[in-house]
Amino acid sequence: MSIFHGLSAFPITPADEHGVVDADGVTRLTAHLSAAGVDSIGLLGSTGTYAYLTSAERRRAISAAAKSVGGRTPLIVGVGTLRTDDAQTLARDAEAEGADGLLMAPVSYTPLTQEEAYQHYVAVAGATQLPLCIYNNPSTTHFNFGAELLERLADVPNIAAVKMPPPPEGAVADELARLRAGPVGRLAIGYSGDWIAAEALLAGCDGWFSVLGGFLPKLARTLVTAARTGDDATVRHCNDRLQPMWALFRAHGSLRVAYAAIHHLGLSEARPPRPVLPLPDHEQKKVADALRACTEEQV
């Protein structure tokens, strides 16, 4: 089975105020996720603040994570950056440090055309032998993958998966069926946007790229396992209990909530990279209340 199937847990990347990665902190977080039995770890994703880190610090994080999991849990490493040649270098660095797969968003300052994005992905996919996942994240990148572009990319060697953004509520099953009916169906199709996770899992998506999994891996794994075994009632029950968390994700962005949750759970004291600020105290309390909505054994 592809490493892009199942639960991919996306942790923060603990670093100091100067962007120096805390290797010990990375080790603790990734060991925690691996021990919880996640299917993969999405290192240096958006939650992992890859865009705020230098190439040297990204490499430090990958090295620490690879040593921590020791091959027990696949590492999918984000390699998004502005320049194609730099993304190729990041991909080679990730491969050299022990990554099992790559994830790349079309990061840009000058808006990219569809052809420019295609050539960018072809170049980076060919830089290593690692499988690459397309990171379709228009809310952050402001780039929209057209249907034709996704279909062309599905034919590119080493491109093995696509991470889709959340569609409108109730639309996942139709979108998934449409994608699978064409060339994109050759790829593993997963979803981010944790508040639609239950809908996506029940619709039969291949993977869940989960911020929640980065700090509550056992609960996230419960959702995935229940969906795999056809236990719709457990999926819906867990999703109901997570509604306060999903509301916070939508209101503040999952990154800020993840930092607050990880701090509350005692997993890390790291703060988000400036100019991103921690949630104010009254919102931190809402995060703590949302965590308490989950049972102790799930946490």
N, C-alpha and C positions, 0 to 999 in steps of 0.2 A: 504494500500500500504506500502511496505517496506520503512524504513527510508533511504535506500540506493538508492532510486529513485530520479530523478530530479537533481536540482543544489545543490551540496555540496560545499560550499565556504570555502576555506582554508586560514585563515589569518596568519600573522606572530605572534609570541609570544613576545611582547615587554619585554625586560629585560635589566639590566645594564651590565657593563663590567665584573662583577663577576658572571653573570648568575642568579641574583636575579630577579624574575619575577615582573614586574610592574602590580600589580593587577588592578589598576585604568585604565591602558592602555588596558588591556585585556577586562575590562568592556566596555570601549568606543568602541573598535573595534567590539566586538560581538554584542553589542546593535545596532551598525550601520548596521551590516549584517542582524540581525533579523528584524529590521525596514524595510529593503529593500525587505523582503519577500523571502529570500533564503529558499530552502527546508530543508537544514541542514547545520550545521557548522562543518567543519573538524578541530577540535582543536588538536594541537600537532601532526600535520602531518609533512612532510618534510619541508614545508614552515614554519611551526611552530617550527622548530629546536628542535624537541623532543630529538634528540640524544645528544644535548649539555646541557641538563638540568638534574638536580638531580631529584630523585623521589619526594622529598619534594617540589621542585619548580614546577614540573608538577602538583602535587596535588593543589598547590596554584592557578595555572592557571585554572584548572578545576573548583575549587570552585568559583572563580571570574566569570567565564563564565556562570556557572549554575545559579548563583544569578542574573546575568545580563539578561539572556533570560527568566528566570522564567517559563520554560516549554513551551514557545511559539514556540521555534525552536529546533528541535532535535540536540543534541550534539553527534558527533561521535569522539571519543577520541583515539589518537594513543598510543599504549602500547608497541611498539617495543623496545627491548633491547637485550643484549647479552645472558643472562641466562634465562632459562625457568622459574625458580622459581621467579626471579625478574619480569618477564613479568606477571606471575600470580598475584603477589602482585600489580603491576601497574593496572591490570584489576580490581582487587577488590577495589583498591583506587578510580578508575574512577567510578565504580558502586556506591560506598559509597557517592561520591561527587555529583552525579546526572547525570552522563553520560547516554545516551540512546542507544549507540552502541559503538563498538570497531573497531579499524583498526590496523592491525599489519603486519609489514614487517619482513622478516626473517633476522634480523640483525646478523652478525657474524664476527669473525676474522678468525678463522679456517673455511675454506669453508665447508658448510654443504652438506651432502648427501641428496638425495630425502627422504629417510626413516627418517633421523634426522629431517628434516623440517616437515614431517608428524607428528611425535611424538610431536614436539614442538607445533604445532597448536592444536593437540588434547588436550594437557595438558592445554593450555591457554583458549581454547574455553570452557573447562569444569570448569574453575575457577569461572565463574559467570553465571547468567542467561541472560546476554546481548547478542544480536546478534553481530557476528564478521565478519568483511570484510577482506579477504585476500588482502594484499597490494603487488602486483606483480610489483617490481620496480628494474629490473636488472641493470639499469644504475647506481644506487646508491649501491645496496646490492651485485651486482655481482653474484646473485643467479638466476638461471633460473628454473621456474616451468615447469616440464615435463607434458605432457598431462595426463599421468596416475596419477601423483600426484594431479593435479587439480580435476580429476574425483574422486579420493579417498576422498579428502577433502570435496567435495560436499555432501558426505554422513555423515559428522561429525555433530552431534547435535550442534546447535547454530551458525554454520558457515552459513551465509546467503547471502554473496555477494563476488565478486571479483573485484578489481580495477586493470584494465589491463593497461600496458604501450602502448604508441603509436606504432602501426605497421607501415610499410612503407606506404607512401601516396598512397591512392587508394585501400588499402587492408582491411579496417575496415569492410566493409559489408561482405566480404567472411569469415573473421575471426569470426565475430559475428555469422554468420549462422552456422559455424562449431561448435562453442562452444555451441550454443543453441540446436544443434541436438543431443548432448550427455548428460551425467549426469551433466555437468557444467551448462546446461540450467536451472537447478533447482535453481540456484543462480541468484541474481540480478547482471547483468554484466555492469560495468561502465568503463569509460576511463579517464585517466589523459593525460598529454601532451596537453596543451591547443591549440596548433597550429593545432591539428587534431579534435578539438571539433566540428566544423561545420560538418565535414564528419561523425563523430561518431553519432552526434545527428540526422542527416538526415538518417543514416543507422538504427536508432531506438534503440540505446543503452538505457539501463535503467537509467544510471546516468552519470553525468559529475562531476568529482572531480577536482575543478577548482581553480587554483592560481588567475586567473583574478577575479573570484568571491569574493576573499578575499579583493580586493580593489576597484573594479568596479562592485558591485553586481547588480546594476540595468541593466547595459549593458549585463552582463552574463545571468541575468534572461530573458532579451529580446530574447536572442538567444534560450534559452530552451523553452520559451513559443511559439515562432514562430515555432520551430521544432515540438512541441506537436500538434499544430493546422494546420500543413501542409503548413505553410507559408514559403516555400523554398526560395522565393525571399528575404525576410527579413533576413533569416539566412545567405544567401550568401552576402547580402549587408553589414551586420555587420562584417562578416568575412573579407571582402575586406578592410574595414576601420581599422581592427585590424592587418593587415599584418605587419606594422612596429613594433608592440608590439611582435608579434610572432617571428619576426626576432631577436629581442633583447633576448627573452626567449631562442632561440636556440643558440645564440652566447655566452651568459653569464650565462645561467642557470636561471630558473625562480625565484629562491630565491633572488639573488642579485637584479634582476629587481623589485621584489615585495617590497623590502625595499626602493628602490629609489622611486617607485611610491607612496608608502604610505607616505613617507616624503614629496614628492612634493604636494600631495593632502591635507597635513596638518592633516593626521590621526594619525601620531605618529612620534616622533623624534628618535625612537630606531634605533640602528645600529646592523648589523649582528654580531653574536658571533665570536670572533677571534678563529682560524686564518682566517676566511672568512672576506674579506675586502669590504667596500662599493665600488660601481662603481666609477671610476674616473670622474672628472667634465665633460669632454666632452661626456662621455657615459650617465651621469645623464641628460645632455641636450637632448640627443636622447630619453630618457624615457619621459621627459617633452613634447617633440614634438609628441611622439607617443600618449600620453594622450590627447593632443590637437586635434589629429585626430578624437577623439570621440566628439560628440556634447555635449554641456553643460548639456542638460537634461539627457543624458545617464550617464554622470559622476555623 
